Amino acid sequence: MEELIGELREVLVEFGFTQRWAEIEKWWMVGKTIHEFSVRPSDIPTLADELEVEPADLWDAILFYKKYPDLTLFPEGKNASWDKIRESL
């Protein structure tokens, strides 16, 4: 039973990391896309409304992309979460 519990804990931890990293990649891609399309700041509220997200989410995504235009250089690794990133922006 202990072996099973150990295996399942590893699965849950790894999946948690994968899930957090996917959230980070999602918002990085959002920021990158907005940047590449040269969206005007005045259009962010409309864009957010159409995407059913908060304007602050889009601004944070843009800031994150500008801070780390190469996501492979993001230093946080497995300790990262989108919430922690947002707090640091």
Backbone bond lengths (Angstrom), bond angles and torsions (degrees), N, CA, C in turn:
res aa  C-N    CA-C-N  psi(-1)  N-CA   C-N-CA  omega(-1)  CA-C   N-CA-C  phi
1 M - - - 1.456 - - 1.534 111.02 -
2 E 1.341 117.29 -38.43 1.463 119.72 -179.73 1.519 111.95 -63.96
3 E 1.325 116.45 -35.43 1.465 119.71 177.64 1.526 110.65 -64.45
4 L 1.324 116.03 -42.40 1.467 121.43 177.98 1.521 109.96 -61.30
5 I 1.317 116.91 -46.49 1.462 120.83 -179.39 1.528 110.00 -61.34
6 G 1.316 116.88 -42.87 1.463 120.68 177.73 1.518 112.27 -60.43
7 E 1.334 115.52 -45.02 1.478 119.69 179.06 1.523 111.17 -62.40
8 L 1.320 116.37 -43.71 1.463 119.97 -178.19 1.524 111.43 -67.23
9 R 1.321 117.18 -37.39 1.466 119.85 176.20 1.521 110.64 -61.49
10 E 1.320 116.72 -41.97 1.463 120.21 178.09 1.523 111.33 -61.54
11 V 1.329 116.26 -42.26 1.468 120.48 178.48 1.524 110.07 -61.64
12 L 1.320 116.83 -46.26 1.459 120.49 -177.90 1.527 111.80 -65.68
13 V 1.308 117.36 -40.83 1.465 120.50 178.80 1.530 110.16 -65.21
14 E 1.317 116.76 -47.12 1.461 120.14 -178.94 1.521 111.25 -64.32
15 F 1.328 117.24 -41.25 1.457 119.92 178.15 1.523 110.67 -64.50
16 G 1.336 116.52 -38.50 1.461 120.17 177.29 1.516 111.03 -59.49
17 F 1.330 116.89 -44.46 1.460 120.81 176.82 1.522 110.77 -61.28
18 T 1.322 116.23 -47.40 1.465 120.79 -178.88 1.520 110.89 -59.59
19 Q 1.307 116.14 -41.71 1.462 121.15 -179.74 1.538 110.94 -65.90
20 R 1.327 117.12 -44.41 1.471 120.26 178.84 1.524 110.90 -64.27
21 W 1.342 116.70 -41.61 1.465 119.85 -179.20 1.531 110.84 -66.89
22 A 1.321 117.79 -36.61 1.470 120.67 177.54 1.528 110.37 -62.68
23 E 1.317 117.50 -38.36 1.470 121.61 177.35 1.527 110.35 -64.56
24 I 1.325 116.90 -41.21 1.465 121.53 177.73 1.524 110.28 -63.77
25 E 1.317 116.83 -47.16 1.469 120.58 179.12 1.525 111.56 -61.98
26 K 1.319 116.71 -38.85 1.466 120.78 179.80 1.524 110.16 -58.84
27 W 1.336 117.53 -51.33 1.457 120.00 -176.78 1.514 112.00 -71.63
28 W 1.336 117.90 -30.49 1.458 120.61 174.61 1.529 109.39 -63.38
29 M 1.336 116.81 -44.29 1.468 120.84 178.84 1.527 111.47 -64.80
30 V 1.320 117.18 -37.58 1.463 120.38 176.18 1.533 109.36 -60.96
31 G 1.327 116.27 -48.11 1.462 119.74 178.97 1.515 112.55 -61.40
32 K 1.315 116.27 -42.33 1.467 121.42 179.30 1.519 110.85 -61.86
33 T 1.312 116.43 -45.65 1.467 120.79 -178.06 1.521 111.30 -64.57
34 I 1.328 116.46 -44.45 1.468 119.58 177.90 1.532 109.79 -61.38
35 H 1.311 116.63 -43.22 1.467 121.05 179.11 1.530 110.79 -61.65
36 E 1.321 116.82 -46.36 1.467 120.66 -178.05 1.524 112.33 -65.13
37 F 1.321 117.27 -30.50 1.460 120.58 178.81 1.528 111.98 -85.84
38 S 1.332 116.59 0.77 1.472 122.14 179.24 1.526 111.58 50.13
39 V 1.317 115.53 49.35 1.465 120.81 179.92 1.531 109.03 -66.01
40 R 1.307 115.66 132.61 1.461 121.08 178.44 1.530 109.53 -71.92
41 P 1.316 117.60 142.45 1.469 119.94 178.49 1.526 113.28 -53.32
42 S 1.313 116.43 -35.04 1.472 119.48 -179.40 1.528 112.66 -68.12
43 D 1.339 116.81 -16.44 1.467 120.43 179.60 1.533 113.25 -90.69
44 I 1.323 117.46 -8.64 1.462 120.45 -177.54 1.531 112.33 -60.62
45 P 1.334 120.62 -45.37 1.468 118.83 179.05 1.535 113.43 -60.00
46 T 1.330 116.81 -40.39 1.464 120.31 178.01 1.516 110.79 -65.46
47 L 1.317 115.98 -44.74 1.465 120.93 178.37 1.531 110.61 -60.08
48 A 1.316 116.17 -44.81 1.467 120.48 179.13 1.524 110.85 -61.43
49 D 1.312 115.94 -42.29 1.465 120.35 179.09 1.525 110.99 -61.60
50 E 1.319 116.63 -44.65 1.466 120.97 179.73 1.530 111.94 -64.82
51 L 1.328 116.79 -34.14 1.473 121.41 -178.31 1.529 112.53 -89.05
52 E 1.335 115.49 -5.28 1.469 121.86 -178.86 1.527 111.88 58.88
53 V 1.345 114.04 45.45 1.461 121.96 173.28 1.532 107.22 -130.09
54 E 1.299 115.99 167.99 1.460 120.38 177.66 1.531 110.17 -80.35
55 P 1.323 117.42 144.34 1.465 119.12 175.57 1.535 111.88 -54.72
56 A 1.318 116.98 -36.33 1.473 120.30 179.25 1.525 111.20 -60.31
57 D 1.333 117.49 -34.19 1.466 120.50 177.07 1.523 110.76 -61.44
58 L 1.318 115.68 -43.02 1.467 119.93 -179.38 1.520 111.06 -69.48
59 W 1.339 116.87 -41.25 1.463 119.05 177.49 1.521 111.00 -61.76
60 D 1.332 117.10 -43.02 1.464 120.22 178.69 1.526 111.33 -63.24
61 A 1.324 116.65 -38.88 1.469 120.33 177.98 1.526 110.71 -62.83
62 I 1.319 116.15 -41.93 1.469 120.57 178.66 1.528 110.28 -63.76
63 L 1.328 116.45 -47.16 1.468 120.58 179.51 1.523 111.35 -60.79
64 F 1.325 116.45 -41.50 1.463 120.74 179.56 1.528 110.48 -63.13
65 Y 1.319 116.56 -45.62 1.464 119.70 178.64 1.530 110.97 -61.79
66 K 1.315 116.90 -43.19 1.466 119.72 -179.25 1.530 111.28 -65.95
67 K 1.324 116.71 -34.23 1.464 120.46 179.13 1.525 111.54 -72.69
68 Y 1.338 116.17 -35.42 1.475 121.99 -179.53 1.527 110.18 -130.40
69 P 1.342 118.09 73.44 1.464 119.12 179.94 1.530 112.80 -64.42
70 D 1.322 116.10 -19.41 1.465 121.07 173.06 1.524 106.61 -114.98
71 L 1.305 116.42 102.54 1.466 121.10 -174.57 1.524 112.39 -62.76
72 T 1.317 117.38 -23.95 1.471 119.18 178.94 1.535 111.53 -67.07
73 L 1.329 117.41 -16.07 1.461 121.08 178.58 1.523 112.80 -93.25
74 F 1.309 116.81 2.66 1.468 120.69 178.11 1.526 108.72 -65.45
75 P 1.349 118.14 122.91 1.461 120.55 -168.70 1.528 117.24 -83.70
76 E 1.297 119.56 -10.02 1.465 120.43 -169.03 1.528 115.62 -74.63
77 G 1.302 117.92 -30.91 1.457 120.30 179.01 1.520 113.94 63.68
78 K 1.325 116.38 -139.68 1.460 121.25 -173.19 1.523 114.01 -70.14
79 N 1.308 117.33 -12.49 1.461 119.90 178.81 1.522 112.51 -84.74
80 A 1.295 117.41 -3.86 1.461 122.01 -173.70 1.523 112.20 -77.16
81 S 1.310 113.64 149.49 1.463 121.54 168.84 1.526 106.52 -149.45
82 W 1.311 116.72 155.73 1.463 120.40 -179.45 1.527 110.11 -61.97
83 D 1.316 117.52 -37.72 1.468 120.41 178.91 1.532 111.48 -61.59
84 K 1.328 117.02 -43.77 1.464 120.46 178.64 1.525 111.11 -64.77
85 I 1.316 116.34 -38.69 1.464 120.68 178.73 1.515 110.10 -63.49
86 R 1.313 116.03 -46.41 1.471 119.89 -179.23 1.520 111.82 -59.91
87 E 1.317 116.10 -38.22 1.473 119.63 178.81 1.517 111.53 -64.56
88 S 1.325 116.90 -29.51 1.470 120.82 -176.09 1.530 113.18 -87.45
89 L 1.316 117.93 -10.04 1.468 119.77 -176.74 1.523 111.87 -79.19
